Structure formats: structure tokens, C-alpha cells
Amino acid sequence: MTKKLTIVFAVLMVASLLLSACAPAAAPAAEKKFRIGLVTDVGKVDDKSFNQSAWEGVQKAATELGAEAQYIETADSKDYAKNISTFADEGYNVIVTVGFGLGEATIEAAKKYPEVNFIGIDQYQEETLANLTGLSFPEDNAGFLVGALAASVSKSGKLGAVCGTDAVPPVWRFGEGYRAGAAYINPDVEVTVVYHSDVGFDKTFTDPEWGKTTAVSMIDKGVDVVFGAGGKTGNGALLAAAEKSTADKPVYAIGVDADQYYTVPEAQKVLISSAIKLITPGVYDLIKLAKDGKFPGGNFYGDAGYAPFHDLESAVPAEVKAKLDEIAAGLKDGSIKTNVPPAKPAE
């Protein structure tokens, strides 16, 4: 009897092994989706400038890295921390915060959520945190280049710039770089740089009506090149140039952050260039580093320069183009300096 039981047991064991070998392998657990969140400053994600360029970098990363991306538009600066925490509490892998104003809230969030990687655009980091990288740009160089361009093509010798608040260092560097670049070409040039600093921070970059009115006032006083540097506020200045320009008395416009020929089509006919920060590739590169487990922490420097002349290529003489190339090279190797301070000096 014992021998029979032994044989039966052996047969059952063999059958069990055969069934196990034939059974399909268990499906691997689904890989958790890499998630990217973006929190705008008080401007909108479709501001055709700063926030939009950052969002385009996030979208590029989502497409190429197979990630999920969402954004939150900040309506009031007091909501910075809440908006950042919304993504962090939902387990997002990377959170991009756009603008100098979110700097403090981003640092606090990075300390609170050490497992999340944070990218702070225009947020220079004094203290290095492994999970927080500030993406910065030499805005004064870009401003200097378009200021040199403006002084070179101006017929009246009068230039204008309509900017966001000078309390934001990158905006200050754009405006003062523009002034310095113009003087580098023509020490006698008259440059009027106006900052929209007499309103709350929530409105300084979202006031196209003020931007347009300010630019019109400048143009009426003889300004024939206008630099708009301040989100939708600056865009208003570009539109003013487009409306006031005539065949016998052209007014040129210069955009900011991105190549605004593509983002403000209403101003294409007068848009001679844009002072650009390569925000989109900078954001993409940092997100990819995070995805690859190589997030740098500390500070990461992107590139800045000026956009093509597009429809106004013929309005820029060959010698001016050569001079701009020379200036760009000098700024890069340090032989030309803008002498623009990191931020507006205390009064």
C-alpha cells in the first residue's frame, strides 16, 4: 500500500511541475508613469513668452520621455506654496516653478519633499539642495545685443523699452542690458526704459493695456524702436509698434524670452528680433537629467542671445550683422562686459 501511495505521489508531483512549466508567466507590475508638474507665475501659461516657453519644455519632455504633464496657473502670489504642494502631494516626480517670485516657496517645498526634483526658472540658488536646480540665463547679454541692434537701425536716435517690474532681477538685467548695448553702439543715443513697478506683483506682467499705452507715448515722442520685456505687458508694447508704424516712418519692435515672431503674429511686420532665453531646451534638459537619475542640484545655466530678423532681414545691413556677431563673441569670451549688476541697486 505504501509503495502504491509513493507512486501516486510521484505522478502528482510530475503533473504539478508540468502544469507550472506550461502556465503563462505572471504579468509584470505596470511601471509607474513619470509625472511632471508646472506652476506658473501670475502670468498665464499661454503668455506667448516666459511661462509658455517653460510649458513647451515640459511638453517636449512629456512627449519624448513618455511622461505625463500638467500645469497650474497661479492667480495670486499667495497661492505659490499651495499650488506647488498640489503636485508634490500627488506624487509628481518633477515640479517646474516659473519665475523669480516663486523662489522662496520652491526652496521650502524642496526641503519638505526631498523625493521630488524641483526646477526653479530664474531662481539662483545660494544654498545647494540635491533636489532643487535653479535655471538661470545671462539676460543682460541678450538685452545688450538687442540694444546694440536697436541703436544700429534707429533713424531718430531714440529708443524705448517697456518692462515688467525692476524688482525681478532678470527683468532688470534685460532692461539695463538694452540700455548698455545701445550706448555701446552710440553713446549719444537716447534710451527710455520704463518699468511697471507701481502696481502689485500680480499685475506687473499681465497688463497689456498699460504696455501699449506706454509704448504709444514713447513713439509719439520720436522713439522708433521699442523693446517689450514683461510677459503680456511687454506684448502690449509690441502691438503699439505694429499699429503706429508706417511705410515712411517705421517703428521696429523687439520681443523677449522666446522668438516672439512666432508667438505674437500681430507684430510680425515690425518685429526685428527678440532677446531670447533658451528656456524650452533648458527645461527639457533638466527634466531628462531627472528622469535619468542625474539631476544636478544647485545652479544650471542656459543660453541667451537674439532671434533671427525674419521679415526684416533686409532692414539690417551686413555690417550691423557682423557687428552683432562680434559683440556676441565678445560677451561669450568676456572681452565685452555689460557692467549690469545682478539686480537693481538699493536706492
C-alpha positions in Angstrom: 0.0 0.0 0.0 2.8 2.3 0.9 4.5 1.6 -2.5 1.3 2.5 -4.4 1.0 5.8 -2.5 4.6 6.6 -3.2 4.0 6.1 -7.0 0.8 8.2 -6.9 2.5 11.0 -5.1 5.4 10.9 -7.6 2.9 11.1 -10.5 1.1 14.1 -8.9 4.4 15.9 -8.4 5.4 15.4 -12.0 2.0 16.6 -13.2 2.3 19.7 -11.0 5.7 20.5 -12.4 4.4 20.2 -16.0 1.5 22.4 -15.3 3.7 25.0 -13.7 6.0 25.0 -16.7 3.1 25.4 -19.1 1.4 28.2 -17.1 1.8 31.7 -18.5 4.2 34.0 -16.6 2.6 36.5 -14.3 2.3 39.9 -15.9 4.9 42.4 -14.6 3.5 45.2 -12.5 2.7 48.3 -14.6 5.6 50.8 -14.5 4.5 54.0 -12.7 4.2 56.9 -15.1 6.8 59.7 -14.8 4.9 62.8 -13.9 5.9 66.5 -14.5 4.0 69.4 -13.0 4.5 73.1 -13.8 3.4 76.1 -11.7 3.2 79.4 -13.5 3.9 82.8 -12.0 1.0 85.2 -12.0 1.2 85.2 -15.8 -0.8 82.7 -17.9 0.7 79.5 -19.4 -0.2 81.0 -22.9 1.5 84.3 -22.3 3.4 83.9 -25.6 6.6 84.5 -23.6 8.1 83.2 -20.4 5.6 80.8 -18.9 4.7 79.5 -22.4 8.3 78.7 -23.2 8.7 76.8 -19.9 5.5 74.8 -20.6 6.7 74.0 -24.1 9.9 72.5 -22.5 7.7 70.4 -20.2 5.5 69.2 -23.1 8.6 68.3 -25.1 9.8 66.2 -22.2 6.4 64.6 -21.8 6.4 63.6 -25.5 10.0 62.4 -25.8 10.2 60.7 -22.4 6.8 59.2 -22.3 5.8 61.2 -19.3 2.5 62.8 -18.0 2.4 66.6 -17.7 0.0 69.1 -16.1 0.2 72.7 -15.2 -1.4 75.1 -12.6 -1.8 78.8 -13.4 -1.2 81.0 -10.4 -3.8 83.6 -10.0 -2.4 85.2 -6.8 1.1 85.1 -5.5 -0.1 84.0 -2.1 -1.0 80.7 -3.7 2.5 79.7 -4.8 3.1 77.2 -1.9 -0.4 75.7 -2.2 0.0 75.2 -6.0 3.4 73.5 -5.6 2.1 71.3 -2.8 -0.8 70.1 -5.0 1.7 68.4 -7.4 4.0 67.2 -4.6 1.2 65.6 -2.6 0.0 63.8 -5.7 3.5 62.2 -6.2 4.8 64.1 -9.2 8.4 63.3 -10.0 9.4 66.8 -11.2 7.9 70.2 -10.5 8.9 73.2 -12.5 8.2 76.6 -11.0 8.4 79.6 -13.3 9.9 82.9 -12.2 11.8 84.7 -9.6 8.7 85.3 -7.5 8.3 81.5 -6.7 11.9 81.2 -5.4 11.2 81.1 -1.7 8.2 78.8 -2.0 10.2 76.4 -4.2 13.0 76.2 -1.7 10.6 75.5 1.1 8.9 72.8 -1.0 12.2 71.2 -1.9 13.1 70.8 1.8 9.6 69.5 2.6 9.5 67.0 -0.3 13.1 65.6 -0.7 11.9 62.8 -3.0 10.7 65.3 -5.6 13.0 67.1 -8.0 12.3 70.8 -8.4 13.4 73.1 -11.3 13.2 76.8 -10.5 13.4 79.1 -13.5 15.2 82.4 -12.9 15.8 81.3 -9.3 19.5 81.5 -8.4 20.4 79.1 -5.6 22.5 80.4 -2.8 22.3 77.1 -1.0 22.7 73.8 -2.8 19.9 71.3 -2.4 20.3 68.0 -4.2 16.7 68.0 -5.4 16.5 71.7 -6.5 18.1 73.3 -9.5 17.9 76.9 -10.4 17.8 77.5 -14.2 19.3 80.9 -14.9 20.3 82.9 -18.0 22.5 85.9 -18.8 19.6 88.3 -19.6 21.9 91.3 -19.6 23.8 89.8 -22.5 20.6 89.3 -24.5 19.5 92.8 -23.7 22.9 94.2 -24.7 22.7 92.5 -28.1 19.2 93.8 -28.9 20.1 97.2 -27.6 23.1 97.3 -30.0 20.7 96.2 -32.8 18.2 98.9 -31.9 20.8 101.7 -31.8 22.2 100.4 -35.2 18.8 100.6 -37.0 17.3 103.6 -35.3 16.9 106.7 -37.5 15.7 109.0 -34.7 18.4 108.0 -32.1 15.5 107.5 -29.6 14.8 104.0 -28.2 12.3 102.8 -25.7 11.8 99.7 -23.5 8.6 98.7 -21.7 9.4 96.3 -19.0 7.8 94.4 -16.1 8.9 95.2 -12.5 12.5 96.1 -11.8 12.2 94.2 -8.6 12.7 91.0 -10.6 16.4 90.8 -11.3 16.1 89.1 -14.8 13.8 91.9 -16.0 16.1 94.5 -14.6 19.0 92.8 -16.5 17.1 92.8 -19.7 16.2 96.5 -19.5 19.6 97.7 -18.3 21.4 95.4 -20.8 19.4 97.0 -23.5 20.4 100.5 -22.4 24.1 99.5 -22.2 24.1 97.8 -25.6 22.6 100.8 -27.2 25.2 103.1 -25.6 28.0 100.7 -26.8 27.0 101.5 -30.4 26.1 105.1 -29.9 27.0 107.0 -26.7 24.6 109.8 -27.7 21.6 107.6 -28.1 18.5 108.5 -26.0 17.1 105.4 -24.3 13.9 105.5 -22.2 13.4 102.3 -20.1 10.1 102.2 -18.1 9.4 99.5 -15.5 5.9 98.6 -14.5 6.7 98.7 -10.8 4.0 100.9 -9.5 1.4 98.1 -9.3 1.0 94.9 -7.4 3.2 92.0 -8.4 0.1 90.2 -9.7 -0.4 92.7 -12.4 3.1 93.8 -13.5 3.3 91.1 -16.2 -0.3 90.9 -17.2 -1.2 94.5 -18.2 -1.0 94.7 -22.0 -3.1 97.9 -22.0 -0.5 99.7 -19.9 2.2 98.3 -22.0 0.6 99.5 -25.2 -0.3 103.0 -23.8 3.3 103.5 -22.5 4.8 102.5 -25.8 2.4 104.7 -27.8 3.5 107.6 -25.6 7.2 106.9 -26.4 6.6 106.6 -30.1 4.7 109.9 -30.2 7.9 111.4 -28.7 10.0 110.1 -31.5 11.1 106.6 -30.4 11.4 104.3 -33.4 12.5 101.0 -31.7 10.5 99.5 -28.8 11.7 96.6 -26.6 8.8 94.9 -24.8 10.1 92.8 -21.9 7.4 91.8 -19.4 5.0 89.0 -20.4 1.7 90.3 -21.7 2.6 93.8 -20.6 5.6 93.8 -22.9 3.4 92.2 -25.7 1.2 95.3 -25.5 4.3 97.4 -26.5 4.9 95.2 -29.5 1.3 95.7 -30.6 1.7 99.5 -30.2 4.7 99.5 -32.5 2.8 97.5 -35.1 -0.1 99.9 -35.0 2.0 103.1 -35.1 4.5 102.0 -37.8 4.0 103.4 -41.3 5.9 103.0 -44.5 7.5 106.4 -44.4 8.1 106.3 -40.6 8.7 102.7 -39.5 8.7 101.6 -35.8 10.5 98.4 -35.0 9.7 96.1 -32.1 11.9 93.7 -30.2 10.4 90.8 -28.2 11.7 88.9 -25.2 12.3 85.4 -23.8 11.2 83.5 -26.9 11.3 84.3 -30.6 8.1 86.3 -30.5 7.8 86.4 -34.3 6.0 83.0 -33.8 4.0 83.9 -30.6 2.8 87.4 -31.4 1.9 87.2 -35.1 0.1 90.6 -34.9 3.5 92.2 -34.6 5.4 90.2 -37.2 5.6 93.0 -39.7 7.6 95.2 -37.3 9.4 92.6 -35.1 13.0 92.9 -36.0 14.3 90.4 -33.3 13.7 89.2 -29.8 16.1 89.0 -26.8 15.8 85.3 -26.1 16.5 82.9 -23.3 16.5 79.3 -24.4 14.0 78.3 -21.8 12.4 75.4 -23.6 15.6 73.4 -24.1 16.9 74.3 -20.7 13.7 72.9 -19.0 13.8 69.8 -21.2 17.4 69.1 -20.4 16.9 69.3 -16.7 13.8 67.1 -16.8 15.7 64.5 -18.8 18.5 64.5 -16.3 15.9 63.9 -13.5 14.4 61.0 -15.5 17.9 59.5 -16.0 18.7 59.8 -12.3 21.4 62.5 -13.0 19.6 65.6 -11.6 22.4 68.2 -10.8 21.0 70.3 -7.9 22.4 73.8 -7.4 22.5 76.1 -10.4 22.3 75.3 -14.2 22.9 77.9 -16.8 21.1 78.1 -20.1 21.9 80.2 -23.1 20.7 83.6 -24.2 21.0 85.6 -27.4 18.8 87.2 -30.1 16.3 85.8 -32.6 16.5 86.0 -36.4 15.4 89.1 -38.2 12.7 87.2 -40.2 10.7 89.6 -42.5 13.1 92.5 -41.7 16.2 90.7 -42.7 16.8 93.4 -45.4 16.4 96.2 -42.8 19.6 95.1 -41.0 22.7 96.0 -43.0 25.5 93.4 -43.4 27.9 95.5 -41.3 25.4 95.5 -38.5 25.0 91.8 -38.6 28.8 91.4 -38.5 29.0 93.8 -35.5 26.4 91.8 -33.6 28.4 88.6 -34.3 31.4 90.4 -32.9 29.6 91.5 -29.8 28.1 88.1 -29.2 31.6 86.6 -29.3 33.0 89.2 -27.0 30.2 88.7 -24.5 30.8 85.0 -24.5 34.6 85.2 -24.0 34.4 88.1 -21.6 36.2 90.7 -23.6 33.0 92.7 -23.7 31.1 93.2 -20.5 27.6 94.7 -20.0 28.5 96.1 -16.5 24.9 95.4 -15.5 24.6 94.5 -11.8 22.9 91.2 -10.8 19.9 93.2 -9.5 18.7 96.8 -9.2 20.9 98.6 -6.6 19.2 99.6 -3.4 18.1 103.2 -3.5 
